[in-house]
Amino acid sequence: MFSDNKKPKAMTELGGQPNRIEKHTKIKGDIVSEADFRIDGKLNGNLKTSGKVVIGKDGYIHGKVECLNADIEGNFNGELLVSELLTLKSSAFIEGTVAVAKLAVEPGATFNASCNMKGKGASNTTTPSQPAGATSSTSSAYKSSAAQSKNEPAKAS
């Protein structure tokens, strides 16, 4: 009997049940949770979670979001702090400031934000031991293009 009581506590410690704000629901205020969140309605305020945040196509957040991972299909305006992976789907519309470790952007997404990428290590996007993925190669290619456009005369090999 006592072992059954301990199992639900372990699930709660790992994040518990995911939370959902449904379409046509509007919330004003701050939310703090250990669990994942899916926003299909509107949130005007701050959201802090140690889990994942998903903003659905009809979802909108205006405020500050701090989370582990985020998938965005809808609209976000404010400060977004993602400690691991931020994925922007083609219907995403982002404005504000973003701090992230890894960024994946689908074609069609609108990303009007100042972005600061901080990995776990200084050379995490160019380490050969990591598997090659669309996120790291896209980021590296973007950085290379930006560096070349600033230094007008390119060196010939």
Backbone bond lengths (Angstrom), bond angles and torsions (degrees), N, CA, C in turn:
res aa  C-N    CA-C-N  psi(-1)  N-CA   C-N-CA  omega(-1)  CA-C   N-CA-C  phi
1 M - - - 1.439 - - 1.515 112.64 -
2 F 1.319 116.05 -43.31 1.458 118.64 -177.85 1.520 111.58 -69.72
3 S 1.328 118.04 -31.60 1.459 120.00 178.92 1.532 111.27 -67.19
4 D 1.336 118.26 -32.81 1.461 121.24 176.77 1.526 111.34 -65.24
5 N 1.325 117.29 -34.69 1.457 120.73 179.12 1.519 112.04 -69.98
6 K 1.304 117.69 -28.00 1.461 120.98 -178.42 1.528 112.10 -77.45
7 K 1.322 118.66 -31.59 1.462 121.18 -177.88 1.523 113.37 -61.76
8 P 1.337 121.48 -46.71 1.467 119.58 177.25 1.521 112.87 -61.55
9 K 1.330 118.44 -33.18 1.457 120.51 177.61 1.520 110.65 -64.39
10 A 1.327 117.26 -38.93 1.466 120.67 179.05 1.526 110.29 -63.37
11 M 1.349 117.34 -40.12 1.466 120.08 177.57 1.524 111.00 -64.14
12 T 1.331 116.17 -40.12 1.455 119.89 179.33 1.520 110.74 -64.63
13 E 1.311 117.22 -38.78 1.460 120.81 179.52 1.525 111.97 -65.49
14 L 1.325 116.93 -28.47 1.462 120.85 179.86 1.522 112.75 -84.81
15 G 1.322 118.34 -0.90 1.450 119.53 177.40 1.508 113.51 134.98
16 G 1.323 118.83 -22.47 1.453 120.78 177.95 1.506 113.01 71.23
17 Q 1.321 115.10 -163.70 1.453 121.62 -178.98 1.520 110.30 -76.66
18 P 1.343 117.79 144.51 1.466 119.75 178.48 1.530 110.80 -67.58
19 N 1.314 116.65 150.19 1.464 123.40 178.81 1.515 109.04 -102.34
20 R 1.334 116.41 151.62 1.460 119.97 -178.08 1.526 109.63 -141.56
21 I 1.319 115.26 131.02 1.462 121.75 171.97 1.526 105.43 -108.14
22 E 1.321 115.87 110.18 1.460 122.22 -172.75 1.524 113.12 -74.66
23 K 1.324 115.00 163.43 1.460 122.89 176.21 1.531 108.71 -57.78
24 H 1.305 117.01 145.00 1.466 125.27 -178.86 1.525 112.48 72.77
25 T 1.340 118.26 11.60 1.460 122.30 175.51 1.512 108.08 -106.75
26 K 1.343 116.11 131.36 1.458 121.69 178.89 1.513 108.41 -119.58
27 I 1.343 115.62 131.59 1.461 121.13 179.42 1.517 108.66 -127.06
28 K 1.340 115.91 133.77 1.455 122.81 173.81 1.508 107.00 -116.06
29 G 1.343 116.69 122.45 1.457 119.41 179.04 1.509 111.64 139.98
30 D 1.316 115.00 -174.56 1.456 121.46 -176.73 1.525 110.22 -105.54
31 I 1.335 115.40 142.97 1.461 121.67 179.66 1.520 108.27 -125.02
32 V 1.339 116.29 132.93 1.462 122.68 174.56 1.520 107.06 -126.92
33 S 1.337 116.70 129.35 1.453 120.74 -177.51 1.521 110.02 -153.29
34 E 1.314 115.76 157.55 1.461 121.53 173.62 1.529 110.82 -93.35
35 A 1.322 116.94 -14.80 1.462 121.36 -173.07 1.527 111.85 -95.79
36 D 1.332 115.07 170.41 1.461 122.04 176.20 1.527 109.74 -68.82
37 F 1.339 115.45 158.14 1.459 121.56 179.95 1.511 110.18 -132.91
38 R 1.331 116.31 139.42 1.460 121.49 170.00 1.522 106.93 -123.43
39 I 1.338 115.63 125.25 1.456 121.93 -178.24 1.530 108.39 -111.55
40 D 1.330 116.08 112.57 1.462 120.78 172.80 1.521 110.02 -112.22
41 G 1.333 116.82 -7.34 1.457 122.57 176.69 1.518 109.71 -103.52
42 K 1.342 115.98 -145.87 1.464 121.02 -178.26 1.527 109.60 -121.96
43 L 1.336 115.10 136.02 1.460 122.06 175.74 1.521 108.60 -126.55
44 N 1.329 116.50 119.23 1.454 122.08 171.48 1.516 106.32 -108.11
45 G 1.314 115.80 97.92 1.456 120.71 -176.91 1.509 109.92 158.30
46 N 1.312 115.54 -163.98 1.461 121.74 -175.90 1.521 110.31 -107.91
47 L 1.327 115.36 146.46 1.459 122.25 178.01 1.512 108.24 -130.30
48 K 1.330 116.13 124.25 1.459 120.68 178.18 1.519 108.23 -128.20
49 T 1.353 115.75 123.66 1.446 121.02 179.43 1.522 109.89 -147.09
50 S 1.318 115.68 151.95 1.463 119.64 175.32 1.521 110.03 -91.27
51 G 1.317 117.27 8.56 1.453 122.93 179.19 1.516 112.12 -109.66
52 K 1.331 114.84 -151.17 1.463 122.94 -176.70 1.524 110.08 -102.48
53 V 1.333 116.14 143.92 1.464 121.88 175.40 1.527 108.12 -114.81
54 V 1.325 115.82 129.60 1.460 122.14 175.63 1.522 107.20 -119.57
55 I 1.334 116.52 125.31 1.458 121.46 173.55 1.521 106.27 -106.83
56 G 1.333 116.73 112.03 1.458 122.52 -178.65 1.527 111.38 -69.51
57 K 1.338 116.52 174.63 1.474 121.72 -177.14 1.525 112.62 -56.15
58 D 1.322 117.73 -36.62 1.457 121.52 -179.43 1.522 112.09 -93.83
59 G 1.315 117.45 0.74 1.456 121.75 -176.75 1.517 112.89 -79.57
60 Y 1.344 114.84 151.94 1.462 120.94 179.20 1.521 108.51 -148.12
61 I 1.320 116.14 131.95 1.464 121.47 174.09 1.521 107.91 -127.67
62 H 1.330 115.48 130.53 1.462 122.20 172.19 1.520 105.82 -122.36
63 G 1.344 115.88 108.14 1.454 120.29 -178.06 1.515 110.97 154.88
64 K 1.315 115.19 -152.81 1.458 121.53 -178.81 1.521 109.27 -111.27
65 V 1.338 115.98 131.48 1.455 121.57 178.11 1.520 108.57 -122.85
66 E 1.335 116.17 128.54 1.467 123.14 174.20 1.518 107.15 -122.03
67 C 1.362 116.35 123.96 1.459 119.76 -177.20 1.526 110.89 -156.59
68 L 1.331 115.14 174.31 1.458 121.70 178.16 1.527 110.71 -79.66
69 N 1.331 117.18 -52.79 1.468 124.31 178.92 1.521 108.36 -135.11
70 A 1.335 116.99 157.40 1.458 120.76 177.17 1.516 110.49 -147.02
71 D 1.341 115.43 138.57 1.466 123.68 171.61 1.515 105.96 -119.39
72 I 1.330 117.04 123.77 1.456 119.77 -176.65 1.522 110.44 -122.44
73 E 1.334 114.63 122.97 1.466 122.60 173.83 1.521 110.14 -111.06
74 G 1.318 116.99 -26.02 1.456 122.76 -175.34 1.517 112.49 -99.04
75 N 1.345 116.53 -139.71 1.466 122.82 -173.42 1.520 111.57 -112.24
76 F 1.320 114.50 141.01 1.463 121.28 175.59 1.517 108.27 -138.94
77 N 1.348 115.58 135.64 1.452 121.13 176.42 1.519 107.63 -138.98
78 G 1.334 116.98 116.35 1.457 120.13 179.87 1.507 112.06 147.33
79 E 1.329 114.60 -143.63 1.467 121.53 -178.57 1.519 108.36 -110.73
80 L 1.330 116.30 124.95 1.464 122.58 -176.76 1.521 108.82 -119.70
81 L 1.337 117.02 118.09 1.460 122.74 -179.91 1.524 108.07 -118.09
82 V 1.336 116.07 106.67 1.460 122.01 -177.90 1.521 107.88 -115.73
83 S 1.331 117.24 118.68 1.462 119.40 -174.42 1.522 113.33 -77.80
84 E 1.328 118.89 -16.68 1.465 120.46 176.88 1.527 110.93 -125.68
85 L 1.338 119.28 -101.44 1.471 122.85 -171.55 1.526 112.71 -107.79
86 L 1.331 115.41 129.00 1.464 123.00 171.45 1.520 107.83 -109.15
87 T 1.332 116.88 122.77 1.459 122.35 178.81 1.518 108.95 -114.55
88 L 1.337 116.32 122.20 1.456 121.67 177.72 1.524 108.88 -105.84
89 K 1.312 116.41 116.20 1.457 121.92 178.44 1.531 109.21 -76.72
90 S 1.315 117.66 168.94 1.465 121.64 -174.12 1.528 113.19 -62.21
91 S 1.329 118.72 -25.57 1.464 121.52 -178.92 1.532 112.71 -91.91
92 A 1.341 118.35 1.84 1.465 122.01 -176.58 1.528 111.78 -69.82
93 F 1.340 115.21 145.74 1.459 122.46 175.15 1.527 107.24 -134.58
94 I 1.339 116.95 111.51 1.461 122.91 -173.79 1.518 109.74 -119.15
95 E 1.347 116.14 131.95 1.454 122.45 172.81 1.518 108.23 -135.82
96 G 1.338 116.40 141.62 1.458 120.16 176.86 1.511 112.37 128.27
97 T 1.326 115.42 -139.28 1.461 121.29 178.36 1.521 109.01 -124.26
98 V 1.331 114.95 143.02 1.457 121.30 -176.68 1.523 109.00 -132.87
99 A 1.333 116.43 134.27 1.468 122.97 171.23 1.521 106.28 -125.10
100 V 1.327 116.44 125.26 1.461 120.72 -171.57 1.527 110.14 -150.51
101 A 1.335 117.00 156.24 1.463 121.21 174.22 1.528 110.15 -86.76
102 K 1.352 116.72 -46.19 1.457 121.90 179.99 1.526 108.81 -133.35
103 L 1.338 115.56 144.03 1.454 121.13 -176.68 1.520 109.96 -131.85
104 A 1.349 116.30 129.76 1.465 122.15 174.87 1.519 107.57 -124.21
105 V 1.338 116.76 124.43 1.464 121.20 -176.82 1.522 109.42 -124.42
106 E 1.338 116.12 121.91 1.456 120.41 176.21 1.530 108.96 -79.96
107 P 1.332 118.25 148.75 1.458 120.61 175.85 1.526 110.68 -58.10
108 G 1.327 115.90 134.95 1.453 121.01 -179.76 1.516 113.07 105.69
109 A 1.317 117.96 -19.13 1.467 121.19 179.35 1.530 109.49 -69.52
110 T 1.338 116.35 144.98 1.458 121.68 176.29 1.514 107.99 -103.27
111 F 1.334 116.70 119.76 1.464 122.56 -175.14 1.522 108.33 -126.34
112 N 1.341 116.58 86.16 1.456 122.60 179.54 1.523 108.07 -103.65
113 A 1.309 115.91 73.27 1.460 119.94 -175.23 1.514 109.75 -146.96
114 S 1.320 114.77 154.07 1.462 118.13 169.43 1.520 105.73 -85.28
115 C 1.320 116.22 131.07 1.458 121.71 -172.52 1.517 110.89 -120.86
116 N 1.311 115.53 132.69 1.453 122.34 175.93 1.518 107.32 -120.56
117 M 1.344 116.21 117.06 1.463 120.08 -178.96 1.512 109.67 -102.53
118 K 1.319 115.10 122.60 1.460 121.68 178.22 1.518 107.87 -127.14
119 G 1.318 115.89 116.69 1.451 119.87 176.91 1.506 110.43 -89.96
120 K 1.327 115.74 178.78 1.461 120.03 178.36 1.520 110.91 -71.15
121 G 1.340 116.46 -27.96 1.457 122.03 176.56 1.510 108.76 -130.63
122 A 1.311 118.00 161.94 1.467 120.84 -176.10 1.524 112.13 -64.05
123 S 1.331 118.06 -32.01 1.463 120.69 -176.19 1.520 112.02 -112.90
124 N 1.329 118.07 31.95 1.455 119.52 -174.40 1.526 114.20 -67.15
125 T 1.331 120.51 -24.77 1.460 120.00 -179.03 1.524 112.79 -86.53
126 T 1.323 117.83 -10.85 1.463 119.04 -178.70 1.523 112.79 -118.72
127 T 1.322 118.38 9.39 1.458 121.41 -179.70 1.519 109.72 -70.02
128 P 1.350 118.93 124.45 1.452 120.99 -177.66 1.527 113.23 -64.71
129 S 1.329 118.84 -23.71 1.455 120.56 -177.30 1.521 112.39 -73.51
130 Q 1.332 118.19 -15.08 1.457 120.21 178.03 1.521 109.75 -80.52
131 P 1.343 116.68 143.66 1.464 118.36 176.57 1.529 110.23 -66.22
132 A 1.308 115.43 142.54 1.463 119.63 -179.80 1.519 108.52 -72.56
133 G 1.316 116.45 126.27 1.460 120.74 -179.55 1.511 109.40 -132.71
134 A 1.327 116.11 166.03 1.458 120.44 -179.13 1.520 111.25 -61.81
135 T 1.334 116.78 -35.16 1.458 119.65 -176.71 1.510 111.26 -65.65
136 S 1.338 117.66 -51.70 1.457 119.00 -175.82 1.520 111.69 -70.63
137 S 1.337 118.40 -37.48 1.459 118.87 179.98 1.529 111.06 -70.78
138 T 1.336 116.94 -35.46 1.461 119.92 177.72 1.513 110.03 -65.02
139 S 1.332 116.94 -44.90 1.459 120.62 179.85 1.519 110.73 -62.89
140 S 1.332 117.13 -43.71 1.458 120.71 -179.77 1.526 110.77 -64.12
141 A 1.337 117.05 -41.56 1.456 120.15 -179.56 1.525 110.58 -65.42
142 Y 1.328 116.79 -40.17 1.457 120.06 178.69 1.518 110.34 -63.72
143 K 1.332 117.26 -43.96 1.457 120.54 179.90 1.529 110.53 -63.41
144 S 1.335 116.64 -39.38 1.457 119.86 179.77 1.521 110.83 -64.23
145 S 1.350 117.01 -44.57 1.457 120.69 -179.81 1.514 110.91 -62.75
146 A 1.331 116.51 -42.01 1.460 120.55 -179.18 1.525 110.53 -64.87
147 A 1.324 116.57 -39.81 1.460 120.13 -179.62 1.528 110.71 -66.48
148 Q 1.337 117.18 -38.76 1.454 120.03 -179.63 1.514 111.72 -68.92
149 S 1.344 117.84 -36.54 1.455 118.97 -177.98 1.526 111.70 -70.91
150 K 1.329 118.57 -27.22 1.453 121.15 178.05 1.521 111.31 -75.65
151 N 1.317 117.28 -36.13 1.460 122.61 179.24 1.512 107.78 -98.18
152 E 1.311 116.80 84.30 1.455 122.97 -172.54 1.518 114.58 -48.24
153 P 1.342 119.97 -59.02 1.461 117.02 -178.88 1.528 110.40 -74.95
154 A 1.303 116.19 109.88 1.465 120.07 178.80 1.510 109.65 -80.76
155 K 1.307 116.28 142.93 1.465 120.49 178.96 1.517 109.76 -77.86
156 A 1.312 115.85 135.15 1.447 120.61 177.50 1.519 108.93 -84.79
157 S 1.346 117.16 143.40 1.473 119.63 -179.31 1.488 111.44 -81.96
